[in-house]
């Protein structure tokens, strides 16, 4: 596969140092190991070795969604790919869909969602802080995906503009205060997800979900441990990505008969 104008590429040296850049004809990439003309990189095959003007070797590779998220500019802690991977599966994120998020932050999750919904989809991102949302906006612009994301500066206590939405994710400190607004935005049987850092927040959120006709509630956390890829002494790294937050997922039920709200994974014995 050959690179072209507008592609996001990654240059990685043998020690793992990298540079992420969107190719623009006529532009230059300045690195501590030399300069690259974008025009010299356009038309190259991914996986190729490329040489800077100081004869330093890099490899040209296509970045993964995790690379894009990990390397965005940030003003706040971003969501980790280990959590994002499950979030996008549980929320059924797919090309062409419209998805809501509240809590734009620096745009980590926004970037992953924009990558997945594609040019025919739309991410609608709410935040109450203009300074934070501006960081997310610039990160999305750097990817060339501004047409995929609508940013809205608003407190979601006033509700969402959208209704009948398939999926919605909250990354706010008090999600339990907005379950009525979330319910109105989602379609029946849609997908709701949220990340919170503490167990008291989880407990309050579960109660709020149950009060607002959500069912099939699931609470979990993910831990990630990397291994040193050396065949003769394969072992884990000394550090791991442990607790980053609790993930909560649920499904809204249509108004009608009052159902018995089930908790997913509950011991039925």
DOLO-452510 format. One record per residue (C-alpha): residue number from 0; residue in one letter; x, y, z. Coordinates in steps of 0.5 Angstrom, whole numbers, plus 500, padded with zeros to 3 digits. Layout:
# residues N
<atom NUM A <X Y Z>> ...
END
This chain:
# residues 269
<atom 0 X <500 500 500>> <atom 1 X <503 507 498>> <atom 2 X <502 513 502>> <atom 3 X <499 519 499>> <atom 4 X <497 527 501>> <atom 5 X <493 527 507>> <atom 6 X <495 520 510>> <atom 7 X <497 520 517>> <atom 8 X <504 516 518>> <atom 9 X <509 514 523>> <atom 10 X <516 515 523>> <atom 11 X <520 510 528>> <atom 12 X <527 509 529>> <atom 13 X <530 503 531>> <atom 14 X <530 505 538>> <atom 15 X <522 506 538>> <atom 16 X <523 513 538>> <atom 17 X <517 516 533>> <atom 18 X <514 522 530>> <atom 19 X <507 522 528>> <atom 20 X <505 527 522>> <atom 21 X <500 528 517>> <atom 22 X <503 528 510>> <atom 23 X <502 535 506>> <atom 24 X <505 536 500>> <atom 25 X <510 542 500>> <atom 26 X <511 541 508>> <atom 27 X <517 539 512>> <atom 28 X <518 535 518>> <atom 29 X <523 537 523>> <atom 30 X <526 532 527>> <atom 31 X <532 531 532>> <atom 32 X <535 526 527>> <atom 33 X <534 530 521>> <atom 34 X <529 533 516>> <atom 35 X <524 530 512>> <atom 36 X <521 533 506>> <atom 37 X <513 531 506>> <atom 38 X <514 530 498>> <atom 39 X <519 525 499>> <atom 40 X <515 521 503>> <atom 41 X <509 521 499>> <atom 42 X <508 515 494>> <atom 43 X <513 511 499>> <atom 44 X <510 504 501>> <atom 45 X <508 503 508>> <atom 46 X <514 499 512>> <atom 47 X <519 502 508>> <atom 48 X <526 505 510>> <atom 49 X <527 512 509>> <atom 50 X <533 516 511>> <atom 51 X <533 523 514>> <atom 52 X <538 529 511>> <atom 53 X <543 527 516>> <atom 54 X <543 519 514>> <atom 55 X <539 517 520>> <atom 56 X <534 511 519>> <atom 57 X <527 511 520>> <atom 58 X <521 506 518>> <atom 59 X <515 509 515>> <atom 60 X <509 505 518>> <atom 61 X <501 506 518>> <atom 62 X <499 508 525>> <atom 63 X <494 504 529>> <atom 64 X <488 507 532>> <atom 65 X <492 506 539>> <atom 66 X <498 510 536>> <atom 67 X <493 516 534>> <atom 68 X <490 516 541>> <atom 69 X <496 516 545>> <atom 70 X <500 521 541>> <atom 71 X <495 527 541>> <atom 72 X <497 533 545>> <atom 73 X <493 533 551>> <atom 74 X <491 538 557>> <atom 75 X <488 533 561>> <atom 76 X <489 525 562>> <atom 77 X <486 522 556>> <atom 78 X <482 515 556>> <atom 79 X <487 509 555>> <atom 80 X <487 505 549>> <atom 81 X <486 499 554>> <atom 82 X <479 502 556>> <atom 83 X <477 505 549>> <atom 84 X <478 498 546>> <atom 85 X <472 495 550>> <atom 86 X <468 501 550>> <atom 87 X <467 501 542>> <atom 88 X <466 494 542>> <atom 89 X <460 495 547>> <atom 90 X <457 501 544>> <atom 91 X <457 498 537>> <atom 92 X <461 503 534>> <atom 93 X <461 502 526>> <atom 94 X <462 506 520>> <atom 95 X <456 511 518>> <atom 96 X <453 511 525>> <atom 97 X <452 518 529>> <atom 98 X <455 517 537>> <atom 99 X <454 522 542>> <atom 100 X <460 523 548>> <atom 101 X <460 528 553>> <atom 102 X <466 530 556>> <atom 103 X <471 532 550>> <atom 104 X <477 533 554>> <atom 105 X <483 533 550>> <atom 106 X <480 528 545>> <atom 107 X <482 522 546>> <atom 108 X <476 518 546>> <atom 109 X <473 523 540>> <atom 110 X <479 521 536>> <atom 111 X <478 513 536>> <atom 112 X <471 515 535>> <atom 113 X <472 519 529>> <atom 114 X <477 514 526>> <atom 115 X <471 508 527>> <atom 116 X <465 512 524>> <atom 117 X <469 514 518>> <atom 118 X <467 520 513>> <atom 119 X <460 518 513>> <atom 120 X <459 518 520>> <atom 121 X <459 523 526>> <atom 122 X <461 524 533>> <atom 123 X <458 529 537>> <atom 124 X <462 531 543>> <atom 125 X <459 536 548>> <atom 126 X <463 539 554>> <atom 127 X <462 545 558>> <atom 128 X <469 548 558>> <atom 129 X <471 552 552>> <atom 130 X <479 551 553>> <atom 131 X <479 543 554>> <atom 132 X <474 543 548>> <atom 133 X <479 547 544>> <atom 134 X <485 542 545>> <atom 135 X <480 536 542>> <atom 136 X <478 541 536>> <atom 137 X <485 542 534>> <atom 138 X <487 535 535>> <atom 139 X <481 533 531>> <atom 140 X <483 538 526>> <atom 141 X <491 535 526>> <atom 142 X <488 529 523>> <atom 143 X <484 532 518>> <atom 144 X <477 529 521>> <atom 145 X <474 536 522>> <atom 146 X <468 534 518>> <atom 147 X <467 527 522>> <atom 148 X <466 531 529>> <atom 149 X <461 536 531>> <atom 150 X <463 540 538>> <atom 151 X <458 543 542>> <atom 152 X <460 547 548>> <atom 153 X <454 546 553>> <atom 154 X <452 544 560>> <atom 155 X <449 537 559>> <atom 156 X <444 538 565>> <atom 157 X <440 542 559>> <atom 158 X <440 536 555>> <atom 159 X <442 534 548>> <atom 160 X <440 536 542>> <atom 161 X <439 529 539>> <atom 162 X <434 524 540>> <atom 163 X <434 516 538>> <atom 164 X <441 516 538>> <atom 165 X <444 509 538>> <atom 166 X <450 510 543>> <atom 167 X <452 515 548>> <atom 168 X <458 515 552>> <atom 169 X <459 520 559>> <atom 170 X <466 522 561>> <atom 171 X <464 527 567>> <atom 172 X <465 527 574>> <atom 173 X <458 526 576>> <atom 174 X <454 522 571>> <atom 175 X <449 520 575>> <atom 176 X <446 527 575>> <atom 177 X <445 526 568>> <atom 178 X <441 520 567>> <atom 179 X <434 523 565>> <atom 180 X <438 527 559>> <atom 181 X <442 521 557>> <atom 182 X <435 517 557>> <atom 183 X <432 522 553>> <atom 184 X <437 522 547>> <atom 185 X <438 514 547>> <atom 186 X <433 510 543>> <atom 187 X <430 504 546>> <atom 188 X <435 498 547>> <atom 189 X <441 503 545>> <atom 190 X <448 503 548>> <atom 191 X <450 507 554>> <atom 192 X <457 507 557>> <atom 193 X <461 511 562>> <atom 194 X <468 511 566>> <atom 195 X <468 514 573>> <atom 196 X <474 513 578>> <atom 197 X <471 511 584>> <atom 198 X <467 506 587>> <atom 199 X <462 511 591>> <atom 200 X <461 514 584>> <atom 201 X <459 507 581>> <atom 202 X <454 506 586>> <atom 203 X <451 513 585>> <atom 204 X <451 511 578>> <atom 205 X <447 504 578>> <atom 206 X <442 507 583>> <atom 207 X <441 513 578>> <atom 208 X <441 508 572>> <atom 209 X <435 504 575>> <atom 210 X <431 510 577>> <atom 211 X <431 512 570>> <atom 212 X <429 505 566>> <atom 213 X <436 502 564>> <atom 214 X <437 495 565>> <atom 215 X <443 490 564>> <atom 216 X <448 494 568>> <atom 217 X <455 492 568>> <atom 218 X <461 494 572>> <atom 219 X <468 492 570>> <atom 220 X <475 495 570>> <atom 221 X <481 492 566>> <atom 222 X <488 491 567>> <atom 223 X <494 491 562>> <atom 224 X <501 488 563>> <atom 225 X <506 488 557>> <atom 226 X <511 483 557>> <atom 227 X <519 484 554>> <atom 228 X <519 481 547>> <atom 229 X <526 477 548>> <atom 230 X <525 470 547>> <atom 231 X <531 468 552>> <atom 232 X <528 472 558>> <atom 233 X <521 473 556>> <atom 234 X <518 476 562>> <atom 235 X <513 482 564>> <atom 236 X <515 489 565>> <atom 237 X <516 492 572>> <atom 238 X <510 496 571>> <atom 239 X <503 495 568>> <atom 240 X <497 499 567>> <atom 241 X <493 497 572>> <atom 242 X <487 501 575>> <atom 243 X <485 507 570>> <atom 244 X <477 507 572>> <atom 245 X <471 503 572>> <atom 246 X <467 502 566>> <atom 247 X <459 502 567>> <atom 248 X <455 500 561>> <atom 249 X <447 499 561>> <atom 250 X <441 499 556>> <atom 251 X <435 504 556>> <atom 252 X <428 500 556>> <atom 253 X <422 503 553>> <atom 254 X <417 506 557>> <atom 255 X <411 501 559>> <atom 256 X <411 496 564>> <atom 257 X <416 496 569>> <atom 258 X <421 491 568>> <atom 259 X <425 487 573>> <atom 260 X <432 491 572>> <atom 261 X <437 486 571>> <atom 262 X <444 486 573>> <atom 263 X <449 483 568>> <atom 264 X <453 477 571>> <atom 265 X <449 477 577>> <atom 266 X <449 470 581>> <atom 267 X <442 467 580>> <atom 268 X <443 461 585>> 
END
